[in-house]
Amino acid sequence: MKIDFAPASARRTLFRLHPAVLALGCGGALLCAAAAFGGWQLLEQQRQREQQLQHLRDHAAAMSARPVEVARVAIPEAQASFVNGAVMQLNLPWRELQDAVLAATPRTVALIALEPDPRKRVLKITAETRTSDDMVAYVAALKEQESFSGVLLTRHEINEQDPNRPLRFQLEATWLAR
């Protein structure tokens, strides 16, 4: 039997607590202090980054306010036309043109050359066949292709030097810009 008539005080309460409870309380207090310190550090980092962001915004605004001077380079006319021609050649719709020509070409027609003119959007086709009927049928088949807006027979001749005497002809097909 424990009899204790002493008045209650904080010192007596601490003295009566189990040591494990005291250790847990101290550990909890340390964790709270560490969390508070970590939060304070995060707030400081956020303030620093906001200052850096504001500095970068001010710098970007100052840079955009200044006119940027671009050095003027004189390009000779010959070089400019050469570069423009090369760009036009690279931008040719080769696959579409080849597919359209091959779709219209029967076995009786032998293709010899395809020469594009990107400035005029004209494809010159040189071919050979045995008869004029095959030539006319080929021109009609090319006219039916959706890629071409017009097909003209520009030249035809019989090759007398070849023993088979094929009919060589040249067409100009204007392709549609897409």
MODELLER restraints for C-alpha pairs under 7 A, 6 or more apart:
rsr = mdl.restraints
at = mdl.atoms
rsr.add(forms.Gaussian(group=physical.xy_distance, feature=features.Distance(at['CA:88:A'], at['CA:118:A']), mean=6.05, stdev=0.5))
rsr.add(forms.Gaussian(group=physical.xy_distance, feature=features.Distance(at['CA:89:A'], at['CA:118:A']), mean=6.59, stdev=0.5))
rsr.add(forms.Gaussian(group=physical.xy_distance, feature=features.Distance(at['CA:92:A'], at['CA:118:A']), mean=6.90, stdev=0.5))
rsr.add(forms.Gaussian(group=physical.xy_distance, feature=features.Distance(at['CA:100:A'], at['CA:145:A']), mean=6.25, stdev=0.5))
rsr.add(forms.Gaussian(group=physical.xy_distance, feature=features.Distance(at['CA:100:A'], at['CA:147:A']), mean=6.50, stdev=0.5))
rsr.add(forms.Gaussian(group=physical.xy_distance, feature=features.Distance(at['CA:101:A'], at['CA:142:A']), mean=6.91, stdev=0.5))
rsr.add(forms.Gaussian(group=physical.xy_distance, feature=features.Distance(at['CA:104:A'], at['CA:138:A']), mean=6.83, stdev=0.5))
rsr.add(forms.Gaussian(group=physical.xy_distance, feature=features.Distance(at['CA:104:A'], at['CA:141:A']), mean=5.26, stdev=0.5))
rsr.add(forms.Gaussian(group=physical.xy_distance, feature=features.Distance(at['CA:104:A'], at['CA:142:A']), mean=5.55, stdev=0.5))
rsr.add(forms.Gaussian(group=physical.xy_distance, feature=features.Distance(at['CA:105:A'], at['CA:138:A']), mean=6.53, stdev=0.5))
rsr.add(forms.Gaussian(group=physical.xy_distance, feature=features.Distance(at['CA:108:A'], at['CA:129:A']), mean=6.05, stdev=0.5))
rsr.add(forms.Gaussian(group=physical.xy_distance, feature=features.Distance(at['CA:108:A'], at['CA:134:A']), mean=6.90, stdev=0.5))
rsr.add(forms.Gaussian(group=physical.xy_distance, feature=features.Distance(at['CA:109:A'], at['CA:127:A']), mean=6.63, stdev=0.5))
rsr.add(forms.Gaussian(group=physical.xy_distance, feature=features.Distance(at['CA:109:A'], at['CA:128:A']), mean=5.77, stdev=0.5))
rsr.add(forms.Gaussian(group=physical.xy_distance, feature=features.Distance(at['CA:109:A'], at['CA:129:A']), mean=4.84, stdev=0.5))
rsr.add(forms.Gaussian(group=physical.xy_distance, feature=features.Distance(at['CA:110:A'], at['CA:127:A']), mean=5.44, stdev=0.5))
rsr.add(forms.Gaussian(group=physical.xy_distance, feature=features.Distance(at['CA:110:A'], at['CA:128:A']), mean=5.14, stdev=0.5))
rsr.add(forms.Gaussian(group=physical.xy_distance, feature=features.Distance(at['CA:110:A'], at['CA:129:A']), mean=6.32, stdev=0.5))
rsr.add(forms.Gaussian(group=physical.xy_distance, feature=features.Distance(at['CA:111:A'], at['CA:126:A']), mean=6.25, stdev=0.5))
rsr.add(forms.Gaussian(group=physical.xy_distance, feature=features.Distance(at['CA:111:A'], at['CA:127:A']), mean=4.34, stdev=0.5))
rsr.add(forms.Gaussian(group=physical.xy_distance, feature=features.Distance(at['CA:111:A'], at['CA:128:A']), mean=6.57, stdev=0.5))
rsr.add(forms.Gaussian(group=physical.xy_distance, feature=features.Distance(at['CA:112:A'], at['CA:126:A']), mean=5.29, stdev=0.5))
rsr.add(forms.Gaussian(group=physical.xy_distance, feature=features.Distance(at['CA:112:A'], at['CA:127:A']), mean=4.99, stdev=0.5))
rsr.add(forms.Gaussian(group=physical.xy_distance, feature=features.Distance(at['CA:113:A'], at['CA:125:A']), mean=5.75, stdev=0.5))
rsr.add(forms.Gaussian(group=physical.xy_distance, feature=features.Distance(at['CA:113:A'], at['CA:126:A']), mean=4.97, stdev=0.5))
rsr.add(forms.Gaussian(group=physical.xy_distance, feature=features.Distance(at['CA:113:A'], at['CA:127:A']), mean=6.94, stdev=0.5))
rsr.add(forms.Gaussian(group=physical.xy_distance, feature=features.Distance(at['CA:114:A'], at['CA:123:A']), mean=6.64, stdev=0.5))
rsr.add(forms.Gaussian(group=physical.xy_distance, feature=features.Distance(at['CA:114:A'], at['CA:124:A']), mean=5.72, stdev=0.5))
rsr.add(forms.Gaussian(group=physical.xy_distance, feature=features.Distance(at['CA:114:A'], at['CA:125:A']), mean=4.79, stdev=0.5))
rsr.add(forms.Gaussian(group=physical.xy_distance, feature=features.Distance(at['CA:114:A'], at['CA:126:A']), mean=6.58, stdev=0.5))
rsr.add(forms.Gaussian(group=physical.xy_distance, feature=features.Distance(at['CA:115:A'], at['CA:123:A']), mean=5.65, stdev=0.5))
rsr.add(forms.Gaussian(group=physical.xy_distance, feature=features.Distance(at['CA:115:A'], at['CA:124:A']), mean=4.93, stdev=0.5))
rsr.add(forms.Gaussian(group=physical.xy_distance, feature=features.Distance(at['CA:115:A'], at['CA:125:A']), mean=6.51, stdev=0.5))
rsr.add(forms.Gaussian(group=physical.xy_distance, feature=features.Distance(at['CA:116:A'], at['CA:122:A']), mean=5.87, stdev=0.5))
rsr.add(forms.Gaussian(group=physical.xy_distance, feature=features.Distance(at['CA:116:A'], at['CA:123:A']), mean=4.29, stdev=0.5))
rsr.add(forms.Gaussian(group=physical.xy_distance, feature=features.Distance(at['CA:116:A'], at['CA:124:A']), mean=6.08, stdev=0.5))
rsr.add(forms.Gaussian(group=physical.xy_distance, feature=features.Distance(at['CA:117:A'], at['CA:123:A']), mean=6.15, stdev=0.5))
rsr.add(forms.Gaussian(group=physical.xy_distance, feature=features.Distance(at['CA:121:A'], at['CA:174:A']), mean=5.71, stdev=0.5))
rsr.add(forms.Gaussian(group=physical.xy_distance, feature=features.Distance(at['CA:121:A'], at['CA:175:A']), mean=5.79, stdev=0.5))
rsr.add(forms.Gaussian(group=physical.xy_distance, feature=features.Distance(at['CA:122:A'], at['CA:172:A']), mean=6.21, stdev=0.5))
rsr.add(forms.Gaussian(group=physical.xy_distance, feature=features.Distance(at['CA:122:A'], at['CA:173:A']), mean=5.52, stdev=0.5))
rsr.add(forms.Gaussian(group=physical.xy_distance, feature=features.Distance(at['CA:122:A'], at['CA:174:A']), mean=4.39, stdev=0.5))
rsr.add(forms.Gaussian(group=physical.xy_distance, feature=features.Distance(at['CA:122:A'], at['CA:175:A']), mean=6.24, stdev=0.5))
rsr.add(forms.Gaussian(group=physical.xy_distance, feature=features.Distance(at['CA:123:A'], at['CA:172:A']), mean=5.61, stdev=0.5))
rsr.add(forms.Gaussian(group=physical.xy_distance, feature=features.Distance(at['CA:123:A'], at['CA:173:A']), mean=5.09, stdev=0.5))
rsr.add(forms.Gaussian(group=physical.xy_distance, feature=features.Distance(at['CA:123:A'], at['CA:174:A']), mean=6.23, stdev=0.5))
rsr.add(forms.Gaussian(group=physical.xy_distance, feature=features.Distance(at['CA:124:A'], at['CA:170:A']), mean=6.90, stdev=0.5))
rsr.add(forms.Gaussian(group=physical.xy_distance, feature=features.Distance(at['CA:124:A'], at['CA:171:A']), mean=5.62, stdev=0.5))
rsr.add(forms.Gaussian(group=physical.xy_distance, feature=features.Distance(at['CA:124:A'], at['CA:172:A']), mean=4.58, stdev=0.5))
rsr.add(forms.Gaussian(group=physical.xy_distance, feature=features.Distance(at['CA:124:A'], at['CA:173:A']), mean=6.43, stdev=0.5))
rsr.add(forms.Gaussian(group=physical.xy_distance, feature=features.Distance(at['CA:125:A'], at['CA:170:A']), mean=5.60, stdev=0.5))
rsr.add(forms.Gaussian(group=physical.xy_distance, feature=features.Distance(at['CA:125:A'], at['CA:171:A']), mean=5.06, stdev=0.5))
rsr.add(forms.Gaussian(group=physical.xy_distance, feature=features.Distance(at['CA:125:A'], at['CA:172:A']), mean=6.32, stdev=0.5))
rsr.add(forms.Gaussian(group=physical.xy_distance, feature=features.Distance(at['CA:126:A'], at['CA:169:A']), mean=5.90, stdev=0.5))
rsr.add(forms.Gaussian(group=physical.xy_distance, feature=features.Distance(at['CA:126:A'], at['CA:170:A']), mean=4.50, stdev=0.5))
rsr.add(forms.Gaussian(group=physical.xy_distance, feature=features.Distance(at['CA:126:A'], at['CA:171:A']), mean=6.51, stdev=0.5))
rsr.add(forms.Gaussian(group=physical.xy_distance, feature=features.Distance(at['CA:127:A'], at['CA:168:A']), mean=5.82, stdev=0.5))
rsr.add(forms.Gaussian(group=physical.xy_distance, feature=features.Distance(at['CA:127:A'], at['CA:169:A']), mean=5.65, stdev=0.5))
rsr.add(forms.Gaussian(group=physical.xy_distance, feature=features.Distance(at['CA:127:A'], at['CA:170:A']), mean=6.47, stdev=0.5))
rsr.add(forms.Gaussian(group=physical.xy_distance, feature=features.Distance(at['CA:128:A'], at['CA:166:A']), mean=6.17, stdev=0.5))
rsr.add(forms.Gaussian(group=physical.xy_distance, feature=features.Distance(at['CA:128:A'], at['CA:167:A']), mean=5.43, stdev=0.5))
rsr.add(forms.Gaussian(group=physical.xy_distance, feature=features.Distance(at['CA:128:A'], at['CA:168:A']), mean=4.35, stdev=0.5))
rsr.add(forms.Gaussian(group=physical.xy_distance, feature=features.Distance(at['CA:128:A'], at['CA:169:A']), mean=6.24, stdev=0.5))
rsr.add(forms.Gaussian(group=physical.xy_distance, feature=features.Distance(at['CA:129:A'], at['CA:135:A']), mean=6.57, stdev=0.5))
rsr.add(forms.Gaussian(group=physical.xy_distance, feature=features.Distance(at['CA:129:A'], at['CA:166:A']), mean=5.66, stdev=0.5))
rsr.add(forms.Gaussian(group=physical.xy_distance, feature=features.Distance(at['CA:129:A'], at['CA:167:A']), mean=5.28, stdev=0.5))
rsr.add(forms.Gaussian(group=physical.xy_distance, feature=features.Distance(at['CA:129:A'], at['CA:168:A']), mean=6.64, stdev=0.5))
rsr.add(forms.Gaussian(group=physical.xy_distance, feature=features.Distance(at['CA:130:A'], at['CA:166:A']), mean=4.91, stdev=0.5))
rsr.add(forms.Gaussian(group=physical.xy_distance, feature=features.Distance(at['CA:130:A'], at['CA:167:A']), mean=5.71, stdev=0.5))
rsr.add(forms.Gaussian(group=physical.xy_distance, feature=features.Distance(at['CA:131:A'], at['CA:167:A']), mean=6.56, stdev=0.5))
rsr.add(forms.Gaussian(group=physical.xy_distance, feature=features.Distance(at['CA:139:A'], at['CA:151:A']), mean=6.87, stdev=0.5))
rsr.add(forms.Gaussian(group=physical.xy_distance, feature=features.Distance(at['CA:142:A'], at['CA:151:A']), mean=6.84, stdev=0.5))
rsr.add(forms.Gaussian(group=physical.xy_distance, feature=features.Distance(at['CA:143:A'], at['CA:150:A']), mean=6.28, stdev=0.5))
rsr.add(forms.Gaussian(group=physical.xy_distance, feature=features.Distance(at['CA:143:A'], at['CA:151:A']), mean=5.76, stdev=0.5))
rsr.add(forms.Gaussian(group=physical.xy_distance, feature=features.Distance(at['CA:147:A'], at['CA:175:A']), mean=5.61, stdev=0.5))
rsr.add(forms.Gaussian(group=physical.xy_distance, feature=features.Distance(at['CA:147:A'], at['CA:176:A']), mean=5.79, stdev=0.5))
rsr.add(forms.Gaussian(group=physical.xy_distance, feature=features.Distance(at['CA:148:A'], at['CA:173:A']), mean=6.22, stdev=0.5))
rsr.add(forms.Gaussian(group=physical.xy_distance, feature=features.Distance(at['CA:148:A'], at['CA:174:A']), mean=5.47, stdev=0.5))
rsr.add(forms.Gaussian(group=physical.xy_distance, feature=features.Distance(at['CA:148:A'], at['CA:175:A']), mean=4.21, stdev=0.5))
rsr.add(forms.Gaussian(group=physical.xy_distance, feature=features.Distance(at['CA:148:A'], at['CA:176:A']), mean=5.77, stdev=0.5))
rsr.add(forms.Gaussian(group=physical.xy_distance, feature=features.Distance(at['CA:149:A'], at['CA:174:A']), mean=5.63, stdev=0.5))
rsr.add(forms.Gaussian(group=physical.xy_distance, feature=features.Distance(at['CA:149:A'], at['CA:175:A']), mean=5.74, stdev=0.5))
rsr.add(forms.Gaussian(group=physical.xy_distance, feature=features.Distance(at['CA:149:A'], at['CA:176:A']), mean=6.01, stdev=0.5))
rsr.add(forms.Gaussian(group=physical.xy_distance, feature=features.Distance(at['CA:150:A'], at['CA:173:A']), mean=5.68, stdev=0.5))
rsr.add(forms.Gaussian(group=physical.xy_distance, feature=features.Distance(at['CA:150:A'], at['CA:174:A']), mean=5.29, stdev=0.5))
rsr.add(forms.Gaussian(group=physical.xy_distance, feature=features.Distance(at['CA:151:A'], at['CA:171:A']), mean=6.79, stdev=0.5))
rsr.add(forms.Gaussian(group=physical.xy_distance, feature=features.Distance(at['CA:151:A'], at['CA:172:A']), mean=5.66, stdev=0.5))
rsr.add(forms.Gaussian(group=physical.xy_distance, feature=features.Distance(at['CA:151:A'], at['CA:173:A']), mean=4.29, stdev=0.5))
rsr.add(forms.Gaussian(group=physical.xy_distance, feature=features.Distance(at['CA:151:A'], at['CA:174:A']), mean=6.44, stdev=0.5))
rsr.add(forms.Gaussian(group=physical.xy_distance, feature=features.Distance(at['CA:152:A'], at['CA:171:A']), mean=5.52, stdev=0.5))
rsr.add(forms.Gaussian(group=physical.xy_distance, feature=features.Distance(at['CA:152:A'], at['CA:172:A']), mean=5.21, stdev=0.5))
rsr.add(forms.Gaussian(group=physical.xy_distance, feature=features.Distance(at['CA:152:A'], at['CA:173:A']), mean=6.43, stdev=0.5))
rsr.add(forms.Gaussian(group=physical.xy_distance, feature=features.Distance(at['CA:153:A'], at['CA:170:A']), mean=6.15, stdev=0.5))
rsr.add(forms.Gaussian(group=physical.xy_distance, feature=features.Distance(at['CA:153:A'], at['CA:171:A']), mean=4.52, stdev=0.5))
rsr.add(forms.Gaussian(group=physical.xy_distance, feature=features.Distance(at['CA:153:A'], at['CA:172:A']), mean=6.55, stdev=0.5))
rsr.add(forms.Gaussian(group=physical.xy_distance, feature=features.Distance(at['CA:154:A'], at['CA:170:A']), mean=5.67, stdev=0.5))
rsr.add(forms.Gaussian(group=physical.xy_distance, feature=features.Distance(at['CA:154:A'], at['CA:171:A']), mean=5.45, stdev=0.5))
rsr.add(forms.Gaussian(group=physical.xy_distance, feature=features.Distance(at['CA:154:A'], at['CA:172:A']), mean=6.76, stdev=0.5))
rsr.add(forms.Gaussian(group=physical.xy_distance, feature=features.Distance(at['CA:155:A'], at['CA:169:A']), mean=5.43, stdev=0.5))
rsr.add(forms.Gaussian(group=physical.xy_distance, feature=features.Distance(at['CA:155:A'], at['CA:170:A']), mean=5.10, stdev=0.5))
rsr.add(forms.Gaussian(group=physical.xy_distance, feature=features.Distance(at['CA:156:A'], at['CA:167:A']), mean=6.89, stdev=0.5))
rsr.add(forms.Gaussian(group=physical.xy_distance, feature=features.Distance(at['CA:156:A'], at['CA:168:A']), mean=5.60, stdev=0.5))
rsr.add(forms.Gaussian(group=physical.xy_distance, feature=features.Distance(at['CA:156:A'], at['CA:169:A']), mean=3.94, stdev=0.5))
rsr.add(forms.Gaussian(group=physical.xy_distance, feature=features.Distance(at['CA:156:A'], at['CA:170:A']), mean=6.26, stdev=0.5))
rsr.add(forms.Gaussian(group=physical.xy_distance, feature=features.Distance(at['CA:157:A'], at['CA:167:A']), mean=5.75, stdev=0.5))
rsr.add(forms.Gaussian(group=physical.xy_distance, feature=features.Distance(at['CA:157:A'], at['CA:168:A']), mean=5.41, stdev=0.5))
rsr.add(forms.Gaussian(group=physical.xy_distance, feature=features.Distance(at['CA:157:A'], at['CA:169:A']), mean=6.32, stdev=0.5))
rsr.add(forms.Gaussian(group=physical.xy_distance, feature=features.Distance(at['CA:158:A'], at['CA:165:A']), mean=6.10, stdev=0.5))
rsr.add(forms.Gaussian(group=physical.xy_distance, feature=features.Distance(at['CA:158:A'], at['CA:166:A']), mean=5.84, stdev=0.5))
rsr.add(forms.Gaussian(group=physical.xy_distance, feature=features.Distance(at['CA:158:A'], at['CA:167:A']), mean=4.48, stdev=0.5))
rsr.add(forms.Gaussian(group=physical.xy_distance, feature=features.Distance(at['CA:158:A'], at['CA:168:A']), mean=5.99, stdev=0.5))
rsr.add(forms.Gaussian(group=physical.xy_distance, feature=features.Distance(at['CA:159:A'], at['CA:165:A']), mean=5.25, stdev=0.5))
rsr.add(forms.Gaussian(group=physical.xy_distance, feature=features.Distance(at['CA:159:A'], at['CA:166:A']), mean=5.71, stdev=0.5))
rsr.add(forms.Gaussian(group=physical.xy_distance, feature=features.Distance(at['CA:159:A'], at['CA:167:A']), mean=6.29, stdev=0.5))
rsr.add(forms.Gaussian(group=physical.xy_distance, feature=features.Distance(at['CA:159:A'], at['CA:168:A']), mean=6.66, stdev=0.5))
